[in-house]
């Protein structure tokens, strides 16, 4: 038996259809731009205050801001444009956990396996790309839904940028510490240089490896090391080795073009003693040109992978 409400009583509101919760958080477009310019302003202010006051307690702030600014900006761009459906927790896990495991693994393996030789940078490329790929697989081991080229590009780049941020912080710290005390100028120069080069290094290389790994991943989440995956890994390791070798290759080219006799000690020292103006100009041309060439190869490779995946153009 139903009871009608008395006259004048407020009627109970019947809830309308419930909207399903979004699968990814809504963010305002342009977050990466605001992060870039805001972070750059904070880093500049920190550098000025540190230089003016000589307060060494600000060094960690300066190093962390400078080292993480560009990597975090690119991860935010990738998340906003192409990875919002992947999940914030996965992005954070790849950046922090994947990047940290990559740095630790590379440090241990390079310490025990590598020794100064002509092929040392090939070993560096193989080791660092292997540990970053392993870190990516470890983070995604319980996420079988994450497959395909787009997911691999975004999450691989995220692991690579996490690796790059932590590595840059280490290089900046080493540049700051000298026998004469704190070298603030060297720290700032190192952070600017590595910040400019960051988009064309670890993030780019691991994005390519990630795309190969996740495009051949099984629906049950198992990773397959097929021929294309192995070839992709070898190609990326070679790009990495060429990037690290540009300094030595530039010295060799300068010596071949300008010196009558090649001294092996020259390459052991890693520089040309008392170089002429011509040699200095040639070295700058070859070293910078080598980095540009390797960067263009990496960018072209990523673009070719992105064009293969229709979802890259249809991301939310």
C-alpha positions in Angstrom: 0.0 0.0 0.0 1.5 3.3 -1.1 1.3 6.5 0.9 1.1 9.8 -1.0 3.0 12.8 0.5 0.8 15.4 2.2 -0.2 18.5 0.1 2.6 21.1 0.0 5.3 18.7 1.0 8.5 18.8 -1.1 8.6 16.0 -3.6 11.6 13.6 -3.5 14.0 14.2 -6.3 14.4 11.2 -8.6 18.1 10.9 -9.5 18.8 11.1 -13.2 21.0 8.8 -15.1 24.5 8.6 -13.6 27.4 9.5 -15.8 30.2 7.0 -15.8 33.4 8.3 -14.3 36.0 9.3 -16.8 38.8 6.8 -17.4 41.4 9.5 -17.2 41.6 12.8 -15.3 40.5 15.9 -17.1 43.2 18.5 -17.5 43.2 21.9 -19.1 45.0 22.0 -22.4 48.5 23.6 -22.3 49.6 22.2 -19.0 53.0 21.3 -20.4 53.5 24.9 -21.6 52.7 26.3 -18.2 55.0 23.8 -16.6 57.8 24.7 -18.9 57.7 28.4 -18.5 56.8 28.3 -14.8 59.6 25.8 -14.2 62.1 27.9 -16.3 61.2 31.0 -14.3 61.7 29.1 -11.0 65.1 27.7 -12.1 66.3 31.1 -13.3 65.3 32.7 -10.0 67.0 29.9 -8.0 70.2 30.3 -10.1 70.2 34.1 -9.5 69.6 33.8 -5.8 72.2 31.0 -5.5 74.8 33.1 -7.4 74.1 36.2 -5.4 74.1 34.7 -1.9 76.5 31.7 -2.5 74.1 29.7 -0.4 75.1 26.1 -1.0 71.9 24.8 0.5 70.1 25.9 -2.6 72.2 23.6 -4.8 69.9 20.6 -4.6 66.9 22.8 -5.6 68.9 24.2 -8.5 70.1 20.8 -9.7 66.7 19.1 -9.4 64.8 21.9 -11.1 67.3 22.1 -14.0 67.5 18.3 -14.4 63.8 17.5 -14.3 62.4 20.6 -16.1 62.7 19.4 -19.7 62.0 15.7 -19.1 58.9 16.4 -17.0 57.7 18.9 -19.6 57.9 16.3 -22.4 56.2 13.7 -20.3 53.3 16.1 -19.7 53.1 16.9 -23.4 53.0 13.2 -24.3 50.4 12.5 -21.6 48.2 15.4 -22.6 48.4 14.8 -26.3 48.6 11.0 -26.6 48.5 9.2 -23.3 45.6 10.3 -21.1 43.8 7.0 -21.5 46.9 5.1 -20.3 46.5 6.3 -16.7 48.4 8.7 -14.4 49.7 5.9 -12.2 51.3 4.1 -15.1 53.0 7.4 -16.3 54.3 8.1 -12.8 55.5 4.5 -12.4 57.3 4.6 -15.7 59.0 7.9 -14.9 60.0 7.4 -11.3 60.3 3.6 -10.9 61.4 2.9 -14.4 63.9 5.8 -14.5 65.4 4.9 -11.2 65.7 1.2 -11.9 67.3 2.1 -15.3 69.9 4.3 -13.7 70.8 1.8 -11.0 70.9 -1.1 -13.4 73.1 0.8 -15.9 75.5 1.9 -13.1 76.0 -1.6 -11.8 76.4 -3.3 -15.2 78.7 -0.6 -16.6 80.9 -0.8 -13.4 81.4 -4.5 -13.7 81.3 -5.1 -17.5 82.8 -2.1 -19.2 86.5 -1.1 -19.5 88.1 1.6 -21.5 88.3 0.4 -25.1 87.5 1.4 -28.7 84.1 -0.3 -28.4 83.2 1.0 -24.9 80.4 3.2 -26.1 78.8 0.3 -28.0 78.7 -1.5 -24.6 77.2 1.6 -23.0 74.4 1.8 -25.6 73.6 -1.9 -25.3 73.6 -1.9 -21.5 71.6 1.3 -21.0 69.0 0.5 -23.6 68.6 -3.0 -22.1 68.1 -1.8 -18.6 65.6 0.8 -19.7 63.6 -1.8 -21.7 63.8 -4.1 -18.7 62.5 -1.4 -16.4 59.6 -0.7 -18.8 58.6 -4.4 -18.9 58.9 -4.6 -15.1 56.6 -1.6 -14.5 54.0 -2.9 -17.1 54.1 -6.6 -16.1 50.7 -6.4 -14.5 49.1 -4.2 -17.1 48.3 -6.5 -20.1 45.9 -4.0 -21.5 48.8 -1.7 -22.4 49.7 -2.8 -25.9 50.3 -1.1 -29.3 52.7 1.4 -30.9 51.2 4.5 -29.3 51.4 3.1 -25.7 54.9 1.9 -26.4 56.0 5.3 -27.7 54.5 7.3 -24.8 55.5 4.9 -22.0 58.9 4.1 -23.4 59.7 7.8 -23.7 58.5 8.3 -20.1 61.0 5.7 -18.8 63.7 7.3 -20.9 63.0 10.8 -19.7 63.0 9.6 -16.1 66.4 8.0 -16.7 67.6 11.3 -18.4 66.4 13.4 -15.5 68.2 11.4 -12.9 71.4 11.1 -15.0 71.4 14.8 -15.6 71.2 15.5 -11.9 74.3 13.3 -11.4 76.2 15.1 -14.1 75.2 18.5 -12.7 76.4 17.5 -9.3 79.7 16.3 -10.6 80.1 19.5 -12.6 79.4 21.6 -9.5 82.0 19.8 -7.3 85.6 20.8 -8.0 88.9 20.8 -6.2 88.5 24.5 -5.6 85.0 24.3 -4.2 81.6 24.7 -5.8 81.7 25.7 -9.5 78.3 27.3 -10.0 79.1 28.3 -13.6 79.9 24.7 -14.6 76.8 23.5 -13.0 74.6 25.9 -14.8 76.3 25.3 -18.2 75.9 21.6 -17.7 72.2 21.9 -16.9 71.5 24.2 -19.9 73.4 21.9 -22.3 71.7 18.7 -21.1 68.3 20.4 -21.0 68.6 21.4 -24.6 69.8 17.9 -25.7 67.3 16.0 -23.5 64.5 15.6 -26.0 66.9 13.9 -28.5 68.5 11.3 -26.2 67.1 8.8 -23.8 63.5 9.7 -24.2 63.6 9.3 -28.0 65.6 6.0 -27.9 63.5 4.3 -25.3 60.3 5.4 -27.1 61.4 3.4 -30.1 62.2 0.3 -28.1 58.9 0.6 -26.2 57.0 0.8 -29.4 58.5 -2.4 -30.6 58.0 -4.2 -27.3 54.3 -3.2 -26.9 53.4 -3.6 -30.5 54.4 -7.3 -30.4 53.1 -7.9 -26.9 50.7 -10.8 -26.5 47.1 -10.2 -25.3 47.9 -12.0 -22.0 50.6 -9.5 -21.3 53.7 -11.6 -22.2 56.4 -9.8 -24.1 57.7 -11.4 -27.3 61.3 -10.9 -28.4 60.7 -11.3 -32.1 63.1 -10.5 -34.9 61.7 -6.9 -35.4 62.0 -6.3 -31.6 65.6 -7.5 -31.5 66.5 -5.5 -34.6 64.9 -2.4 -33.2 66.9 -2.8 -30.0 70.1 -3.2 -31.9 69.4 -0.1 -34.0 68.6 2.0 -31.0 71.7 0.8 -29.2 73.7 1.8 -32.2 72.1 5.3 -32.3 73.0 5.6 -28.6 76.6 4.6 -29.2 77.0 7.0 -32.1 75.6 9.8 -29.9 78.2 9.1 -27.2 81.0 8.7 -29.7 80.5 12.0 -31.5 83.3 13.6 -29.5 85.8 10.9 -30.3 84.7 10.7 -34.0 85.1 14.4 -34.3 88.6 14.3 -33.0 89.5 11.4 -35.4 88.1 13.3 -38.4 90.0 16.5 -37.5 93.2 14.5 -37.1 92.7 12.8 -40.4 92.0 16.0 -42.2 94.7 18.2 -40.6 97.4 16.1 -39.1 100.2 14.3 -41.1 100.6 11.5 -38.5 98.0 10.0 -36.2 99.1 9.5 -32.6 97.1 6.8 -30.7 97.8 8.7 -27.5 95.6 11.5 -29.0 92.5 9.3 -28.7 93.3 8.0 -25.2 93.5 11.6 -24.0 90.2 12.6 -25.7 91.4 15.9 -27.0 93.9 17.5 -29.4 96.8 19.1 -27.7 97.4 22.8 -28.7 94.8 22.8 -31.5 94.9 25.4 -34.3 92.0 27.7 -35.1 91.2 25.5 -38.1 91.1 22.4 -35.9 88.9 24.0 -33.3 86.3 25.1 -36.0 86.4 21.6 -37.6 85.9 19.9 -34.2 82.9 22.1 -33.5 81.4 21.4 -36.9 81.9 17.6 -36.7 80.8 17.2 -33.1 77.7 19.4 -33.4 76.9 18.0 -36.8 77.2 14.4 -35.5 74.7 15.1 -32.7 72.3 16.8 -35.2 72.5 13.8 -37.6 71.8 11.2 -34.8 68.9 13.3 -33.5 67.4 13.6 -37.0 67.6 9.8 -37.4 65.9 9.2 -34.1 63.1 11.8 -34.8 62.5 10.3 -38.2 62.3 6.8 -36.8 59.7 7.9 -34.1 57.6 9.7 -36.7 57.6 6.7 -39.0 56.3 4.5 -36.0 53.7 7.1 -35.1 52.3 7.1 -38.7 51.8 3.3 -38.5 49.3 3.6 -35.6 46.0 5.2 -36.4 45.2 5.7 -32.7 48.1 8.2 -32.5 45.9 10.7 -34.4 42.7 9.8 -32.6 43.8 10.0 -29.0 41.4 11.8 -26.6 
